[in-house]
Amino acid sequence: MLIPLILLCSWACTDSPGVKTGLDVVVAEGFKIFQGKKIGLITNHTAVDRRGRHIADLFDEAEGVQLKALFGPEHGIRGAAEGGESIAAQVDPKTSVPIYSLYGNTYKPTQEMLGGLDALVFDMQDVGTRFYTYISTMAIAMEAAAEHDLEFYVLDRPNPIGGRVEGPMLERAHRSFVGIHPLALRHGMTLGELARMFVGEGWVWHSSLDTAMTPKQKKVWNKLHVVTLQNWSHKQFFHKTGLPWISPSPNMTNVNTALLYPGMGLLEATNFSEGRGTNQPFEVIGAPWLESAKLIALLRDRVEGLSMQATTFVPQDLPGKAMNPKFEGLLCQGVQLQITSAEKFESVKFGATLLWALHELHPDKFTISEARMARMFGNSALPAMLTTGLDALWQHLESEGKQFQQLRQKYLLYEE
């Protein structure tokens, strides 16, 4: 039995009309769409129904359905592996079904792995940020399904940080596993909606990193199916769904973290700590050389929906969560971040503003890995923009966000 880590949301939870995930819908309908099919599940520990039962157990026990293979993303089927850690193939002890890793040595299901399958079923909780790698796992698996003419089902789940869009979009020159397709950094879509976009825009044929994003002979693949959510809209943040929060990865500990992540994740491309090696990654940030009070004063009037307090912390090696974190064992002067209004808080804008403020306050100490930042931010313009002032940076984010908002419109499945 796969036992997920379930945490309460960090904002005050609100009663919901009963949001049902795609998996809940499948269970309620008795797995009728999968009758007689040989199934490969692409999933992890977050794929549970409202009663906390894992999708692998449910499919294994469902009559008329043959579960033949399990495929795990970064962090593995059980979500216990640290980010970036390779995972070996194994056999699931409960179902005796082979588990194949789609992270590390193999990102794309091979012909051998897919042999005998009728369909791939994708179900896992995303966090709404382009550089969170579950999107890339889905995109590459969709390409494999299309190449082998398999059915591909997405059992949809909420975007936990709602439908707000924040740019920039990814430029194709900076494609990587942390950004395969030209999405906005905060895309405001569910995985089911993203899958529809990948097919509709023709991107499904260009998902592997060894395939160039160039025009190909038009191919038709119409075997994508999305089992939609019930009673959910893009205005709903996760804390209003009534669903339990299950940490999608070891450092995505709560809903507060997920909303901070689109901006605070950018710190991973700098020499400033994003809080890994603490019990509050992305919620505490800092460095030994930071002047916390000055940073807070510079940011306070430039952000809404966020409170900031000076703090200190010492990053530690945390097995399975943070190996060799920045400033390990050193006292960091830091800032504690707390969301006060999910509706008002603009995560990417705050992240970009924070980078500007650090450049202003500590130009001799704060550094950026430009290649890595380009992959995460989506283009190579950010370092230069930090020197030209906030107005140009904010305008860039707004313009790119509006462009993506127009692009995504026809692929949305839920009320905005």
Protein Blocks (a to p, Z undefined) as FASTA:
>chain_A
ZZddddddfbdcdddehiadfklmmmmnoommmgoiacdddddfklccfkopafklmmmm
pghiacfbdcddehijnopacghiacdddddfklopacddfehjbmbdcfklmgopabdc
dddddehiaklmklmmmmmmmmmmmmnopacdddddddfkbjbdcdddddfklgcfkbmb
ccdfblopafklmmmmmmmnopmmmmbfkbccddddddddfkbccdddehiafklcfkln
opacddfbfklmbfklmmmmmmmmmmmmpcbdehiaiabehkagcdfklcfklmmmmmmm
mcghiacddddddddddehkaghiehihiacdddddddfblklpcfklmmmmmmmmmmmm
mmmlmccdfklmmmmnopaklmmmmmnojklmmmmmmmmmmmmmmmmmmmpcbdZZ
